[in-house]
Amino acid sequence: MGLLKWAAVGAAGYAIYRSVQNQNAEQSPAAFANGEGSGENFAKVRSAGSEGMRSDPKGWDNVDQASDESFPASDPPSTY
């Protein structure tokens, strides 16, 4: 009878573990703003600019914006 109790406890623990893992998997990646990483975004590419980021960068200027808009292109932005 003790073995059945251990099996039940193990199954319950595994169910809780899987539930927590599924909840964590539904969150968007860290680089995305809230609500941007889910849905039809199959390529996992965020929008350019600071509004597409989850945290606001300090000192964001026009050069940073142009560089972010040109990524991942091999050519530098035209503002240089």
MDAnalysis code that builds the backbone (N, CA, C; Angstrom):
import MDAnalysis as mda
import numpy as np

u = mda.Universe.empty(240, n_residues=80, atom_resindex=np.repeat(np.arange(80), 3), trajectory=True)
u.add_TopologyAttr("name", ["N", "CA", "C"] * 80)
u.add_TopologyAttr("resid", np.arange(1, 81))
u.add_TopologyAttr("resname", ["MET", "GLY", "LEU", "LEU", "LYS", "TRP", "ALA", "ALA", "VAL", "GLY", "ALA", "ALA", "GLY", "TYR", "ALA", "ILE", "TYR", "ARG", "SER", "VAL", "GLN", "ASN", "GLN", "ASN", "ALA", "GLU", "GLN", "SER", "PRO", "ALA", "ALA", "PHE", "ALA", "ASN", "GLY", "GLU", "GLY", "SER", "GLY", "GLU", "ASN", "PHE", "ALA", "LYS", "VAL", "ARG", "SER", "ALA", "GLY", "SER", "GLU", "GLY", "MET", "ARG", "SER", "ASP", "PRO", "LYS", "GLY", "TRP", "ASP", "ASN", "VAL", "ASP", "GLN", "ALA", "SER", "ASP", "GLU", "SER", "PHE", "PRO", "ALA", "SER", "ASP", "PRO", "PRO", "SER", "THR", "TYR"])
u.atoms.positions = np.array([
    [0.815, -1.194, 0.000],
    [0.000, 0.000, 0.000],
    [0.861, 1.260, 0.000],
    [2.019, 1.213, 0.620],
    [2.910, 2.362, 0.664],
    [3.398, 2.764, -0.720],
    [3.598, 1.766, -1.587],
    [4.060, 2.044, -2.936],
    [3.010, 2.817, -3.735],
    [1.757, 2.496, -3.545],
    [0.681, 3.211, -4.243],
    [0.585, 4.660, -3.780],
    [0.811, 4.914, -2.511],
    [0.798, 6.288, -1.998],
    [1.940, 7.102, -2.610],
    [3.129, 6.496, -2.679],
    [4.267, 7.174, -3.286],
    [4.028, 7.440, -4.766],
    [3.392, 6.510, -5.453],
    [3.077, 6.706, -6.863],
    [2.086, 7.847, -7.047],
    [1.089, 7.936, -6.165],
    [0.101, 9.011, -6.245],
    [0.749, 10.368, -5.966],
    [1.617, 10.430, -4.963],
    [2.325, 11.673, -4.650],
    [3.235, 12.074, -5.809],
    [3.929, 11.114, -6.389],
    [4.796, 11.403, -7.527],
    [4.011, 11.900, -8.734],
    [2.865, 11.283, -9.012],
    [2.028, 11.713, -10.135],
    [1.491, 13.120, -9.901],
    [1.085, 13.431, -8.679],
    [0.592, 14.768, -8.368],
    [1.712, 15.804, -8.501],
    [2.897, 15.462, -8.023],
    [4.036, 16.364, -8.164],
    [4.394, 16.621, -9.619],
    [4.366, 15.580, -10.435],
    [4.661, 15.729, -11.852],
    [3.601, 16.597, -12.536],
    [2.335, 16.431, -12.174],
    [1.265, 17.240, -12.757],
    [1.444, 18.716, -12.407],
    [1.830, 18.998, -11.177],
    [2.083, 20.385, -10.766],
    [3.276, 20.949, -11.519],
    [4.327, 20.173, -11.647],
    [5.522, 20.607, -12.378],
    [5.187, 20.949, -13.827],
    [4.436, 20.088, -14.505],
    [4.069, 20.332, -15.905],
    [3.170, 21.568, -16.039],
    [2.296, 21.779, -15.082],
    [1.412, 22.941, -15.102],
    [2.219, 24.235, -14.997],
    [3.198, 24.258, -14.101],
    [4.045, 25.438, -13.942],
    [4.885, 25.662, -15.192],
    [5.413, 24.603, -15.785],
    [6.210, 24.730, -17.002],
    [5.377, 25.289, -18.156],
    [4.143, 24.853, -18.294],
    [3.279, 25.356, -19.359],
    [2.929, 26.821, -19.161],
    [2.758, 27.260, -17.931],
    [2.472, 28.666, -17.669],
    [3.671, 29.533, -18.016],
    [4.869, 29.074, -17.724],
    [6.076, 29.834, -18.031],
    [6.348, 29.869, -19.521],
    [5.965, 28.855, -20.265],
    [6.238, 28.795, -21.694],
    [5.377, 29.769, -22.485],
    [4.258, 30.202, -21.939],
    [3.362, 31.092, -22.657],
    [3.771, 32.551, -22.570],
    [4.757, 32.908, -21.786],
    [5.202, 34.280, -21.665],
    [6.029, 34.660, -22.882],
    [6.009, 35.940, -23.238],
    [6.767, 36.395, -24.390],
    [8.252, 36.495, -24.039],
    [9.124, 36.428, -25.038],
    [10.560, 36.559, -24.784],
    [10.916, 37.912, -24.169],
    [12.061, 37.984, -23.549],
    [12.451, 39.176, -22.797],
    [12.634, 40.406, -23.670],
    [13.013, 40.255, -24.923],
    [13.265, 41.410, -25.776],
    [11.987, 42.075, -26.267],
    [10.864, 41.396, -26.191],
    [9.624, 41.910, -26.733],
    [8.872, 42.764, -25.717],
    [8.151, 43.774, -26.222],
    [7.250, 44.542, -25.373],
    [6.065, 43.654, -25.006],
    [5.339, 44.015, -23.985],
    [4.195, 43.217, -23.562],
    [3.168, 43.115, -24.683],
    [2.754, 41.898, -24.991],
    [1.765, 41.656, -26.028],
    [2.319, 41.565, -27.436],
    [3.588, 41.802, -27.635],
    [4.151, 41.803, -28.980],
    [4.675, 40.441, -29.413],
    [5.145, 39.626, -28.508],
    [5.777, 38.365, -28.872],
    [4.827, 37.218, -29.116],
    [3.566, 37.392, -28.888],
    [2.629, 36.286, -29.042],
    [1.840, 36.422, -30.339],
    [1.097, 35.382, -30.666],
    [0.219, 35.438, -31.833],
    [0.899, 35.036, -33.113],
    [0.755, 35.838, -34.122],
    [1.219, 35.525, -35.473],
    [2.701, 35.790, -35.699],
    [3.443, 36.168, -34.681],
    [4.851, 36.504, -34.829],
    [5.683, 35.228, -34.883],
    [5.628, 34.523, -36.026],
    [6.315, 33.238, -36.140],
    [7.821, 33.394, -36.270],
    [8.305, 34.540, -36.733],
    [9.732, 34.745, -36.948],
    [10.452, 35.206, -35.689],
    [9.707, 35.556, -34.654],
    [10.269, 36.020, -33.381],
    [11.154, 37.250, -33.571],
    [10.672, 38.212, -34.357],
    [11.384, 39.466, -34.602],
    [10.558, 40.579, -33.987],
    [11.174, 41.416, -33.158],
    [10.435, 42.491, -32.521],
    [10.404, 43.722, -33.413],
    [9.479, 44.627, -33.143],
    [9.385, 45.886, -33.875],
    [10.590, 46.752, -33.555],
    [11.015, 47.564, -34.515],
    [12.164, 48.432, -34.299],
    [11.780, 49.588, -33.392],
    [12.748, 50.083, -32.670],
    [12.540, 51.234, -31.810],
    [12.356, 50.855, -30.361],
    [12.413, 51.872, -29.521],
    [12.323, 51.629, -28.085],
    [10.919, 51.215, -27.665],
    [9.889, 51.533, -28.469],
    [8.531, 51.123, -28.105],
    [8.326, 49.624, -28.285],
    [9.184, 48.953, -29.030],
    [9.109, 47.509, -29.197],
    [9.853, 46.737, -28.133],
    [10.526, 47.433, -27.213],
    [11.305, 46.789, -26.155],
    [10.509, 46.749, -24.861],
    [10.772, 45.743, -24.051],
    [10.086, 45.626, -22.762],
    [10.556, 46.706, -21.793],
    [11.846, 47.013, -21.765],
    [12.360, 48.058, -20.883],
    [12.792, 49.258, -21.725],
    [12.624, 50.439, -21.174],
    [13.017, 51.652, -21.889],
    [14.509, 51.895, -21.700],
    [15.259, 51.981, -22.820],
    [16.701, 52.236, -22.690],
    [16.967, 53.691, -22.309],
    [18.043, 53.896, -21.586],
    [18.446, 55.254, -21.216],
    [19.238, 55.864, -22.362],
    [18.968, 57.080, -22.711],
    [19.745, 57.789, -23.725],
    [19.517, 57.287, -25.146],
    [18.305, 56.938, -25.510],
    [17.995, 56.466, -26.865],
    [17.949, 57.679, -27.785],
    [18.788, 57.703, -28.837],
    [18.808, 58.851, -29.747],
    [18.546, 58.409, -31.182],
    [18.709, 59.335, -32.139],
    [18.411, 59.043, -33.541],
    [19.339, 57.992, -34.137],
    [20.589, 57.968, -33.714],
    [21.533, 56.971, -34.219],
    [21.136, 55.580, -33.722],
    [20.748, 55.480, -32.467],
    [20.277, 54.200, -31.942],
    [19.032, 53.733, -32.688],
    [18.132, 54.666, -32.971],
    [16.908, 54.326, -33.684],
    [17.227, 53.829, -35.091],
    [18.092, 54.516, -35.814],
    [18.450, 54.110, -37.177],
    [19.170, 52.764, -37.183],
    [20.043, 52.545, -36.231],
    [20.745, 51.271, -36.142],
    [19.784, 50.135, -35.836],
    [18.827, 50.375, -34.953],
    [17.857, 49.349, -34.592],
    [16.936, 49.036, -35.778],
    [16.588, 50.044, -36.563],
    [15.727, 49.826, -37.722],
    [16.445, 49.073, -38.836],
    [17.761, 49.190, -38.927],
    [18.491, 48.524, -39.998],
    [18.903, 47.096, -39.647],
    [18.830, 46.725, -38.382],
    [19.237, 45.368, -37.966],
    [18.287, 44.341, -38.540],
    [18.722, 43.259, -39.070],
    [20.044, 42.662, -39.187],
    [20.711, 42.888, -40.539],
    [20.407, 43.987, -41.197],
    [21.011, 44.260, -42.499],
    [22.518, 44.460, -42.355],
    [23.245, 44.173, -43.408],
    [24.698, 44.276, -43.351],
    [25.171, 45.704, -43.601],
    [24.335, 46.552, -44.189],
    [24.735, 47.932, -44.478],
    [24.416, 48.835, -43.291],
    [25.255, 49.836, -43.053],
    [24.963, 50.760, -41.951],
    [23.772, 51.653, -42.319],
    [23.122, 52.257, -41.337],
    [22.019, 53.155, -41.639],
    [22.499, 54.392, -42.379],
    [21.610, 55.066, -43.052],
    [21.976, 56.213, -43.879],
    [22.223, 57.475, -43.080],
    [22.077, 57.436, -41.784],
    [22.264, 58.654, -40.972],
    [23.715, 58.871, -40.575],
    [24.644, 58.012, -40.972],
    [26.045, 58.202, -40.605],
    [26.733, 59.148, -41.540],
])
